[in-house]
Amino acid sequence: MDVKHVAKLAHLDITDSEVELYTPQMANIVRYIEQLNELEIDDIEPMLGGLTDEGKATVTIREDVAYGSFTQEEALIEAPAGVEGHFQVPKVL
Amino acid sequence: MSVVSKIENVLTNAERLNDELNSFLSIERESALARAAELDAEPGERLLEGVAIAVKDNICTKGMRTSCGSQILHDYRAHYDATAISRLKDAGAIIVGKTNMDEFAMGSSNESSAFGPAKNPWDISRVPGGSSGGSAVAVASGVVRASLGSETGGSVRQPASLCGIVGFKPTYGRISRFGLVAFASSLDNIGIFGQTTKDVADVLTAIAGRDERDSTSANVPVPHYGSTLGNDVAGKVIGVPRALLGEGVDEEVRASIESAIANFESLGAKIVDVELPHAKYGIAVYYIIATAEASSNLARFDGVRYGFRAEEAAGLREMYFKTREQGFGPEVKRRIMLGTYVLSSGYYDAYYSKAQRVRALVKRDYTEAFTKCDAILTPTSPDTAFKLGERSDDPIAMYLSDIYTVSANLAGIPGISVPCGLSGDGLPFGVQLVGNFWSEQTLFELTHAYETAFPLGAKPAVFAE
């Protein structure tokens, strides 16, 4: 695995010493998970999500009515930077 | 005794033991005492009236820190209560603090916490297990009777085993996940620690049930789980997957599991053999599905809307990269990268799709086994608490701590660990029972009967009197 490339896909700016640390570890983990290759399972339906039959049968649609949520002020309290009711970020271009 | 003096006592113990155990990341003295005073002024008889509860720091608690054990959320305060928290409060409970955990619940020892590990009260040179280590220690050290944790692959049951208490994971959909910070959504559950099965059953009764805000919470009636504790368990059928009790299990643990089987027999349970042929693939399946879902869920931590933001970034993209690089610790980065890799173009079928098929087989094994038995018994963990630092450099050795617990998360079935013995060097370990979907009540009847007839009979070295 090209750890540096994968890190880039994951938006992680990892250092060279991290590449050195993670490369053998990730290779070991990938080797471990590849034990699934010994199974012949093409005819098995994949299990999507974790729902039980009762969970699948549960009606999850609610009435289409508006209800309260955070105010703009509340939504911005935890933001590292905000200005005039907006999230502020470094320049994009 | 007034609620205020009871809670004062809990807070004093929590504060006094925390230097040694590091189980709490925050202790909420002011709000807990204010709530206690309210309860004293208007006494009630709700299920958890005045009961002190500690909560894992990845469950949102309004106005309280919710750090997930991570630098990236180190001073984040939640704006709202998780549904489990608002239901606890409605039942009269008082939240006394937020507990230490592996960063984003990724780990089996609590050592990946950005704030240092919690320590095992039986031997503070050892890990408490993880990822819900702090919540396990808060109960094991006698500070609280019950606490909330979370489980993705065994993060409540495994530390319960290593700390000598009861740890429980519900059926998927039994407890709303609204307000539980997502790690792997199809595997995540809020779980419960208790000094006894009764503590766990009462908390579950208070927090279980359908929640409009979590579409995966199921519309299944919630019984009063404590009401049938004490029922005779004679005639219950317990399955034992013999093939899983061989390789890799500590000798003392194995011997004690054999006596746990004999003990259940002496309570009148019938023991039968069952097969779980795909359980051995559980860890491999878990590390594909959990990391894939985590890589997606943790994409939200980007330094824009909340949490930590790296300084000195020239532009937006660089800010994302630096924030995530500086904000996440090594185990979280490893898992995000593994998840990114297994989902990346050209690899989806080889890993993710395959893992979902094996997951279906793991579930099918259980469904078949439960046609023959009411519960399946195994060790909770292959060994007792290991030394701090012992497995830090070997991710796979750490992952294998969850070998007996992870399959229940894959299948979505409930499981519980109850103390069953002490090793020669005085460390506790648990026996695990897993049951069919929605069979929580049967599991509780079994573990209540077990702990009543065969109590551990020892307390940790560090314990609040």
Interface residues (C-beta under 8 A of the other chain):
Chain A: M1 V3 V6 A7 L9 A10 H11 L12 D13 I14 T15 E18 L21 Y22 Q25 M26 N28 I29 V30 Y32 I33 E34 Q35 L36 N37 L39 I41 D42 I44 E45 P46 M47 L48 G49 G50 L51 T52 D53 E54 G55 A57 T58 V59 T60 R62 F70 E74 A75 I77 E78 A79 P80 A81 F87 V89 P90 K91 V92 L93
Chain B: Y76 R77 H79 T171 Y172 G173 S185 S186 L187 R210 E212 S215 T216 S217 A218 N219 V220 Y281 I283 A284 V285 Y287 I288 S295 A299 D302 G303 V304 R305 Y306 G307 F308 R309 A313 A314 G315 L316 E318 M319 Y320 F321 K322 R324 E325 F328 P330 K333 R334 I336 M337 L338 G339 T340 Y341 V342 S344 Y351 S353 K354 A355 Q356 R357 V358 R359 A360 L361 K363 P395 I396 Y399 N409 G412 F437 W438
